[in-house]
Amino acid sequence: MKMQSLQGITIVAAIATLLVTAGTAQAQRAHTLYASKCAGCHANDGSGNTSMGQMMHIPSFKSPAVQKMTNAKLRVMIANGKAPMPAFKGQLTNTQIGELVQYVRTLAKRK
């Protein structure tokens, strides 16, 4: 009986480790993708505080207006672009676009 409990705990721990590792890898991919495709205009912290961001009056990703947009709306914006932002449909997969949306959500929580 104790052996079965120990095996169950081991399996649960292994699954939890895999989920954390997968989440960490996904977060790193999203960060790298954001840095290469978005940060030039939107800034590393999502504030829009770059020369391009200031010139184009890009809103901060931390702003309530951006954060209350639905994930679907953010996905459409990334995929189709919004002048002057280019469209990323065809350059990014649906999975990558989803990862960027989730990454943008994390920027609101950062100082």
Beta strands, then each sheet from edge to edge (+ up, - down):
end
